């Protein structure tokens, strides 16, 4: 194998990357090159040792190398180009084996071309160096990427609105207005496309005013448009429309809840409250398993295979966001500092940078698979599926915001988002816990049931005279990408050791649809009609919450047995 040492540490990096995307591409390339150098050095050492031990050792070494080449070729033929975090390991494979494998050599050319043409990051495969093309317009490429991301988000919004049950006479008018707002194709002048976004949104308002939409339909259209394009400045996320069937969503969380019930971490009352949003038939299935667990049996907890656990998905998204923040910090450090005395050839090799990139690769694939293949999310394409466009964050504002770190510290690690309002807001809007009180660690889970969203100030358990506190809206503005940041004083009102617990917003998918989970305190049966808009501001009878526990209405749900203290 060829010499892969760094000949001149001072020239290990050529040029300085500019802008978020080029810097991220730069650090991914550096990690890939360094990993390949490390592997080739190890292989050369193993080859030398085998030759010292004779023909038998050489034969074994060659067999091992052949197996490694075959495995690398399999990986290279399945590169997920849409997952940028996968490019580091692909580059390492291709650069390691390009002189012994045609497949690796071909993929190396493709990878080098992609890094160079898209972000001006040059990879010298002979010198094993990464450089920046001084003639590459990084700012222009950044603008094009942002404009393309905006166009994709606008297209996703149009697709979702097309599926909404709007009035027949208004639907074509709305469709034309949305096409004018987005444009027929990606704008050739990306800077103008970005700078004119607010102007085009204002024109869309005018066009929608003339469409004759009902108040509720207009609210839905405006919400989808602004939410998917990441502009939530004029949206009250606590009362926004919700596009998910809570009973379907609950199916994905049942295995984890039943496991907790079996281990004693989840009480009977908690189980009853969790399954209250489900249909009577689904509740009966869960109760049967609960009875079996209570009787010492070991039943199958996977009652609905293939249903997504939104709690786990939200956690995965939060972890992914934190890793992107960390990698962004590393990319900035590499770009802004001379690390020639910090063993630059080891960056991204068996260190935290390498581990972060690998976690990003794995989590991105897992989240995409869950968002597109699993059940229990918004069937109309809005939830994780429709909002996946929000994960395209070419300017890095969404995941590089230091305010997000401060919110984490202030609110604790359990900043749980409410309902669909937070599906993928890790890249558009941050945490949306609806209510927080002084001493938030003392608050338990609570449920809110209405037809449109969470009502501030309702259904919060209190202890010891704790005063409920409505979170200022500006605290939960889109600090991950939006213009409004958290004021320093706003953070002082929260206990840094506390946790925030948020309940599931229970709503109908369409006006007049059956609301699963509304409980009639008289006989404990589901009511078949919706409460109407007034329900947003009305406590449901028998559903009072004290100390974060469940009220009388919840106890009625335990009548079937299985979940009893």
Buried (B, 14 or more C-beta within 10 A) or exposed (E): EEEBEBEEBEEBBBBEBBBBBBBBBBBBBBBBBBBBBBBBBEBBEBBEEBEEEEEEBBEEBEEEBEEBBEEBBEBBEEBBEEBBBBBBBBBBBBBBBBEEBEBBBBBBEBBBEBBBEBBBBBBEBEBBBBBBBEEBEBEEBBBBBBBBBBBBBBBBBBBBBEEBEBEEEBBEBBBEBBEEBBEEEBBEEBBEBBEBBEEBBEBBEEBBEEBEBEEBBBBBBBBBBBBBBBBBEEBEBBBBBBBBBBBBBBBBBBBBBBEBBBEEEBBBBBBBBBBBBBBEEBBEBBBBBBBBBBEEEEBEBEBBEEBBBBBBBBBBBBBBBBBBBBBBEBBBBBBEEEBBEEEBBBBBBEEEBBEBBBBBBBBBBBBBEBBEEBBBBBBBBBBBBBBBBBBBBBBBBBBBBEBBEBBBEBBBEBBBBBBBBBBBBBBBBBBBBBBBBEBBEBBBBBBBBBBBBBBBEBBBBBEEEBEBBEBEBEBBBBBBBBEBBBEEEBBEBBBEEBBBBBBBBBBBBBBEEBBBBBBBBEEBEBBEEBBEEEBBEEBBEBBBBEEBBBBEBBBBBBEBEBBBE
